[in-house]
Amino acid sequence: MSAPVVDVSSEYIQRVSLGANEREGPESLQTYWETNNNDSADKPSSNNSSLEESEKDRRELQKAIRFNALGTAMGFFVNGYMYDISSVLLTMYTDLYPSFNTDVFLQTAIGVAMLYGVMFGLLIFGFIADYFGRKKGLIMCSSLVLLGNIIGVAYNGTDIDGALWMMCIGLGVAGLGMGGEYTCNVPNSMEDSEEVDTSKRGGRVTRLVMAMEVLGNYAPFVVQLIIIAAACRNAHLGLRSGCKDQVVTRVSFAVATIPVIIVLIYRTQMKDSKMFTRDQAKRGRKYDGLDLYIFFKHFWARCIGTVIMWFLIDWINYSGGTFGNLVLQKVIGASLFKTVWITLAEGVAWAVWMPFLVSFIVDRLGRRKTEIFGWMWLASTTLITAGFFWQLRAQPVAYIIWSTFQGGFQYFVFVPVYLVPAEAYPTRIRATMYGVSSSLGKMGGIVGTTIFPQIWKRFGGGSESLDGLRGTMWFNAGLSYVGLVICIFFVPEYSQRSLVGEDDRYNELRRRYAGKYVQHLKLNDHEIESEDAESCGIFRLMKYYIFGPKEVYMSYQRKYAAMLAQRSGISCVEEAQEAACLPTYYNDLTFFLKIYWRIRYGKEGCISNERESEDMAYYQSRKQKEVATGSATKDSLHQEEHISASALMEDKH
């Protein structure tokens, strides 16, 4: 958090006070009026009707937020189920078919098929959610998950390899929809939580997203435990066990189809968040070069924090999750049936409760501190596991208890990793940047799952030996310490900060850069007010810059600058000059920037820059002040006329 502002103007106090009253609802507005106007005769006649309308709007907003919350919870429960649906199936086919047991490429394909779908879904639906809306994106996501499940139920082939490749296709299609679930649902839930309570925003989103996803992670183990007990109990004996593997696979997918259909129907009644609706109405589904410029100039540090953190934790988590049962079999020699029981017991006893615990800590402790604790714990315990590997292996119960205890604390990393990208970027690009951060992060899961068998064999001297498995633990411990260092410097801290204020800060930063651009090109009032400028686009500007004549490019550049000015609220040269003279220090709330400012500008300069950055959220241009002053004058005249009329009526009586 940046240093508090000491010198606060009356305009700042007025804006904050009015903003707080607007957010608290009509009761606060009523209290505010009664406090400042003791004479009830001085109230406008329309006050009661406006309060009734505000109360109605507030009830409708609360109803929509509750409805969205239930849709979010159901969607992430399904996501969690689908993520772990292939874990037991992978172990089952490894036991049944020797050819599959030696086919590392097909094993890896099953492990990463869904991740590839999720990665591309994150990128595609991030743009869809910001451009077309969260609700439309969610409906498309659920449709894709349903299609993937249908393919999984119908999987077939001339041999086992062909059938498994068809299952891979189903997992990939479902993954597309699952990726969109993040970019459409998490930003929408975060924006809804902003309307509920800013101070508890992180905990609410954690319970709706991460906690429900973890519950869903263990649901396939319950389903598959029942199916395996009935159809494939002795899979470790191979084909002679009589295991009906197709029944296990098809029922596993079929069970998920029912909640997916329910979620799809429910999604048709969900609504876009109030913050997104307001922002979309303001910008009109349009992006421009200023968004790109500000991203590369001011957001690169936080982007490192959101991307690399997700990359590293997904590398560790997905490689361990995909091959977890196989590792358990190697270490303690358990059968498939026992490994499923052990995994389920670990979850019920410990892991499934951890996201709920973190949800009550993450707002109090803060995003960065919570994640630092998670990385430190994960790195240290993995190091201990590798160091005492042979002692733990000699005691299977001790190994199970320790690994359960170790894995549960990874949610101190996961929860901030899920939250920060949904808070660190403004509403206009929130879903897009959430998709970029998490999709590049999912590459970590793909890379980790793809090379895990190779690393295992490399450390094991060419075979999947226990020595090789211990080597992978040393490797993961090193990755965790790298994550700890990057987290300290590049993860921004957005706990207790209003997302509405962050949007105001970003929009003011856009206005100042637009003013500088206009001043640099020396546009006149006529050019700024030109109606032709609105049709300009960044791609056409780049086309003229690369291929077009210089004269055409220069002419189009002036129109493009006018378009940026219009979108930023600048209507004349005087306003552009005013905006261009203002500082553009933007605090990205990372420890790295704070250190950089301290070194370059000194302690006092750093504090001044932080204050300038915070003040951007409350800055009023000259035009805005005139409008506000004019409105206040009209209200004052109206009140004086009302008082005079009341006094005249009393004289007549």
N, C-alpha and C positions, 0 to 999 in steps of 0.2 A: 504494500500500500504506500502511496506517496504521502509526503508530509502534508498536514492539514493547512488549510488556507487561513492565515491570521487576519489579513486586511480584507474584510468583507464589506462590499458596498451594499447600500440599501436596496438597490435593484436586484442584487444577488439574493438577498433575504426574501424579498417580495416574490421572486420567481420560485424559490425553493418552497416557501410557505404555500403559495397557490398550488404548486405541483403536488405537494403532500396532501392538501385538502382534496384535490381532484382524485388522487389515487385512493384516499380513504373512503370515498363514497359520499352519498347525500347527507348522511347523519353529520359528518364532519363539516360539510358546507353549511348545514343548518346551525351548528354550534358556532361556527365562524361568524355567521351573520348576527346571531343573537349576542355574541361577545362584543362585536363592534357597533351594534345598533340596538341600544337598550329600548328605544321607543318602538313598539310594534307597529305604530302607525306609519313609520318611515319605510317599511318594507315594500318592495314593488308588488303590485297585485298579481304578477305572473309567477311569483316565487314558489307558491305551493304547487302549481301545475308543473313547473320545471323540476321540482324535487320529486314529484310523482313519476315523471318520465325518467329521471335519473335512477330512481329506485327500481323501476321496471327494467331498464337497461342493465343495471347491476345484477338483478336476479337472472336475467337471460345469460349474461356473461358467466356467472357462477355455474349455471346449469350446463353450458357448453364446455366449461373447463372440466367439470366432473365427468361428463360424457367422454371427452377426449382422453381423460386419465384412464378410464376403463378400457378404451380401445388401445391405448399405448401398452397397458399391462398385458392384455391378451396377446397382442402382436409380438411382444418380446418373449412371452412364454413359448409361443410357437417357434420363434427364432432359436431359443435355447434348445428346444427339442431337436430341431433339424441339425443344429451344429454337431450334436453328439450321436446322431442316428447311425453313423457309419463306423464308430469306434469299435463296438462289439462285433459288427458284421465283418470288419477287417480281421479281427482275431479269429472269428469262426471260420472264415474261408482259408486262413493260414493253416489252421488245424486240419481242415477237411481235404484240401487239395495240395499235394506236394509241388505241383507245377506253379501254383500261385505263391507258395511259400518261398520259392526261389526267384519269382518274377518281381524284382524290386521296382521296375518301372510301373507296372500295373498297381502295385501297392501304393506307390507315391501318387499315381493318378487318382485313386479313390480318396486319398488323404487331402489332395489339393483341389479337386474338381469344384467343390463348393466354394473354396476360398477364391478361386479365379472368378466365379460368378459373383461373389460378394464384392470383390475388388472393382469389377466393371460396373456393377450395380450402384456402388457408392458414387462413382464418377458421373454416371448418367443421371441418376435420380437426384444428385445434389443440384445440378442445373435445373432439372424439372421442378424440384420443390421451390426454388427461388423464383423461377420464371412463371410457371403455370399455377403453383400453389401446393401446399402440403397435402391437402385432402386428395386431390387428383393423383398425386404421386403415390399415396398410400393405397388407393384402390388398384392401381396398376401393379404395385408390389405384391399385394395379396393374390392377385390373379396369376402372377408368375410363380409364386410359391405353390399355389394349387396345381398348376400345370406340371411343375417338377415332381410333386407327389404322385400325380397320376402316372407319369412316366415310370417312377419308381415302383408303383404297384404293378404295372404291366411289364416290367423288365423281363426279357427273354433273349435267347440266342441259340445258335446251333451247338455251341459248347459253352463251358463256364466262362471263358474269357470274353466271348461275345456278349453274354448276359451281363457281366460286370461292367463292360464298356457302356452298355445301355443305362445301367444304374448311374455311371459317372455323368452321363448326359443329363439325367434327371436331377442329380445333385447340383450340376452347374446351372441349370435353369432355375431351380429353387433358390440358388445362391444369388442370382440377379435380383430377385425380389427381396431377399433378406438384406442385401446391401442397401437397397432403397429404404428399408425399414429404419435404418439408422439416420440417413440424411433427411428423411421426411418427418420422422417421429421425434427424434431427440431434440432438434431445434424447436419444433412445435410445442413439445412438453416443457422445454426450458422457458419459452416465451409465455406460456400459460402460467408457469410457476412464478414468473416475475409479477404477474397480476395478483397472485395469491399472497406471497410474502417473500420479499427479496432476501431477507436474512436467513430463510430456511429453504431457499431455492434448490441448492445442491442436494440436500437430503431428500426432498420430494422427488426429484428426478431420479436419484439413485434407487429409491424404492420402486418406482414405476418401471425403470429400465433394467438396471443391473441385477437387482434382487429377483425380478421376475424371470430374467434370462437365465440366471443360475438355477432357479427352481425348474425351469424347462430343461436345463442341461442334464438333470438327473431323472427326468421323466422317461426317456427312452430306456434307461437301465431297468426301471420298474417294469415297463412293458416287455422288454426283451428277456428279462429274468423269467417272467411267466411263460413266454413262448418257448424259450430254451428248455425250461423244465419239462415242457410237454412234448417238444418236437426235436430237441437237439442237445439233450443233457450230456451225452458222452462224446462231444465233438472231438476231444483230444485223441480218441481212438481212430479217427479218420473216417473214410467212407463206410467202413464196416460197422460203424456205430448206428447206421440207419438214420442219420440226421437229415431232416427235411429242411434244407437250407433255404429253399425258395419260399416256404411258408413263413420262416422267420423274417426274411427280407420284406416280403410283400405285406405282411401284417404290420411290420414296423412302420412302413410308409402309410398304410391305410389308416392306422390309428391317428396319424397327424392330419389326415385329410379333413376329418370332421371339424376340429377347431378352426382350421384354415377357412372353411366355408362360412362358419359363424362370424369370424373376424371380417371376412370380405363383405358380408351383408351389413355388419355393424359399421364398417368404414363409410358406407354411403351416407350415413347420418352425422359423421364427424364434421368439425368446422376448422377452418384455418384460425390461428391465434389472432388476437386483437392487434398485437404489435405488428405481425406480418401484414395483416389487412391494411392497417394504417400506412405502413411503409410502402406497400405495393401501390396504393392509391396515390401516394406522393410522387413516386419515381416512375410509375407507369410501365413496369416490366422492362426497364432499359438499363443497360450497363454502358460504361464509356471508358475512355482512356484514363480518367482520373482515378477510377477504382484500381486499375492495373498499376498506375504510377505509385499510388499510396501503398499498395501491397508490397511492392519491391523496395520502397524507401523506408517504410515504417513497420511492416508486419513480418519481415524475414526472420527476426530473432524468435518471435513467438511461434512462427511456423516450424522452426527447428524443434522447439519444445513439443509441439503437438504431433509432428510427424515422426521424429526419431523415437520418442517415448512409445508411441503405438507400434512402431516397427519392432523394437526390441522386446516388448512384453508379448507381442503376438508370436515372435520367433520362439520364445521360451515356452509359451503356453500351448500353442498349436502342435509343436513338435512333441511336447510331453503328452498332450491329450490324445493325439492320433495314435501314438505308439505306447501309451501308458499301460494298457492291459498286457501288451506284449512284453514290456519291460518288467511288469509285475510277475509274469510267468517265468521270465529268465531268472529273476532275483530269488523268488521264494518257491518256484516250481509248482505254482497253483494251476489248476485246470481252468478252462474258460468259464465254467459255471461259478467257480470260486472267485475268480477275478471280478466278475460282475457283482457278486455279493459284496466283496471287499470294497469296490468302488462306490457302491450304493451306501454301504455302511459309513464310509468316510464322509460322504456328502451329507447324510442325515445327521451324523454326530457333530459335524464341525463346519464344513465348507459352506453349506447352504445358508447358515446363519450369519456368516461374516459380512455380506453386503448390507444387511440390515444394521449390523453394528457400525460399519463405516458410515452409513447414512446419517447417524446421529453424531458423528465426529467431524465429518468433512467440512461442515459450515463453521464449527467452533475452532478447529485447528487450522483450517485454510487448505486450499487445494495443494499448494506447493509443499507445505510441511507434511501433509498426509502422504503425498507421493514420495517424498524423501525418506520418510519412515518405512514405506513399503519396499523401496529399492534396497535400503540398507538391510532390512530383515531378509529379503529374498537372497541377496548376495551372500550374506553371512551364513545363513542356514544351508544354502547350496554348497558352500565351501566346507562346512562341517560334515555334510552328507558324503561328499567326495573323500574327505580326510579319514572318516571312520566307516568307510563303505564296507570293508570286510567284517568288521565287528557287528555292524547292523545286519548284514546278510546272514550272519550266524544265528541271529535272533529274529525270525520273520515277524513276530508280533511287534518287536521294537521297531523294525523297519517300517511297518505299516503305520504305527502310531506317529513316528517321527515325520514321515512323508506327509501324513494328513495334517499334522501341526504346521509343517513348513508351507504347504500349498495354500492353506486357508488365508494366510496373510498377504497373498498376492493381490487380494482385492483392495488393499491399501494403495496399490499401484493402479489397478484397473479402474476404480471409481473416478479418480481425477483425470485419468486418460480419456474416459468417456465424457466428462463434464467440460473440461477446459476448452476444446474446440467449439463447443456450442455457446461459449460465453465470450471468447477472445476476439470474435469478429462481429462486425455490425450486421443488423438484420438483413440488409440488402444483399449480402454475400454469405450469410451465416451457413445455410445448407450447402452451398457450393464449396466453401472452405472446409466444412465438416467432412464432406465427401472426399476432398483432396487429402486432408490429413489422415483420415481413416483408411482410404484406399491405398495410399502409399504405405501406411502402417500394415495393412493386410499383406503387402508384399513380404513383410517380415515373416508372417505365418507361412506363406508359400515357400519362401527360401528356406526357412527352418525345417518345414516338413519335408521338403525335397531333398535337402542335403543331410538330414539327420541320419538316415541309414548309412550314407557314405562316411560321415564323421565317425559313426559307431565302428564301422569296419576299419577305418583308417587308424583309429586309436587301438583297435583290437588286432592289428596285424593281418587284416584281410578277412576277418570273420566277425560275426556279431557276438563277441565274447564278453564276459563280465569286465575284463580289463578295459575293453573299448567303451563299455557303458559308463565306467568310472571316469574315463577321459571326457565323455560328453558332459559330465557333471562339472568337471574343472572348467570346461569351456563356457558353460552357462553361467557359472559364478563370475567369470571375467566379464561376460556381457552385462550382467547385473550391476557390476561396479561402474562400467561405462555409462549405463543408464542413470546411476546415482549422480555422477558428475554433471552430465548434461541437464538433468532435472534441476540441480541447484542453480545453474546459470540461465537456463532458457525457458523454463516453465513459468508463465505469467500467473499472477495472483489476482483472481477476480471475485473472491469471496466477499460478500456484503456490499458489492458494488451494483448499482442500478444499471440494467441493460438499456433502459430508456435514456439515461444520462450518457452512456457510451455511444448510442446512436446520435445524440445531439453533438457530442464531441467530434465524431467522425464527419458529420454533415458540415460543421463549422470548418473543419480542416479542409474539406473539399472546396468550400467557398473561398478560403484564403488562397489555395493553390490556383483556383480558377481566376481569381483577381490578379495573381502574379502573371499568369499566362496571357491574360488580356493586356496587362500593362507592358509585358515584354514585346507583344506584337503591335502595340500602340493602336488598338481598335478605337473607333469613334462611336458615339451614341447610336448613330444610324445602323452601323454594322451589328452592334449588340442587340438591337431591337429587331433585326431582320427575321422575317418568318421563314425564309429559306434555310436558315441555319439548323432548324430542328430535324431536318431529314439527313443530316450528316452522320457518318458512321466511321468507326475506327478502322475497319477493314478497307474501306475505300481510301482513307487517308494513307494507310500503309501501301496500298496499291500505287497511288500517285507518287509516294516517296520513293518506291523501288523502280517503277516502270515509267511513270508519267513524266511529262516535261516539267521542268522546275517551276515555270510560271503557273502551271495548273496546280501544282502541289502547294505553292505559296498562297494562291487564292483560296484553295479549299481549306488550308490550315487556318486561315482567318475566320472562315465560316464555322469551322469546327470549334475554335476558341469561343466564338459567340454562342454556340450551342451549349458548351460547358458552363458559360456564364449564366445563361438562361436557366439551366437545370439547377444551378447552385444558388439561385435567387438574386443574381446581379442584373440590374436593368439599365445601368448607365455607367459612364466612365468614372464618375465621382465615387460610386459604390465600389467599383473595381479597385480604384486607387486606395480607398480606405481599407479594403480587405488585403491588398498586396502589402501594405505597411505593417500588418500584424505578424507576430512570430508564429512559426510552425513547429514548435517543439512538441512532440507527441510522445508521451510516456507510454511505452508498451507494457509496463508493469513487470518487466523481467529484471532479475538481479544483474544480468550482463549489461543492460543499458544504464542502470544506476551506477555501476562501476565505471563505465565509459564516460558518463557525464561528470563524475567526480574527478577523474583523471584530466579530462579536457577543460572543464569549466571551473573546477574547484568546488568546495563544499557549498558556498553561497550561490554560485552559479547553478549547481545541481538543484538546490532548493527552489531557486527562481524558475528554472525550467519546469519543474514538477508543478509549481503553482500556475504557470502559464498554461500548461497542459490541462489541468483541472478546470481552469476558468473558461476554457473553450466550450464546455458543456452549458455554460450560463451566459455566454457573451451575447450582447444585443448590438446589432449594427445601428447606425444612425437612423436608417429607415424604420427599423423595428421600434426604436425608442420613440420616434415621431408618431407611429401608429399607436403605440401603447399610451403615450401622452394624450393623443387625440381622443382615444377611447375613454381614458380617465376623465378628461375634461367634459366629454358628453355625459358621462355618468354623474359627474358633479353637478352639471347644469340641470340634468333631469331630476336629481335629488332636491336641488334648491327650488325648482318649479313645484315639486310635490309638496315641499314644506310650506311654500308660499300659498299654495292652494288650500292646504289644511288650515293655515292661519286665517285665511279669508273666510272659510266656512265657519270657523269658531267665532269670528267677529260678527258674522251674520246672525248666528245663533244668539 
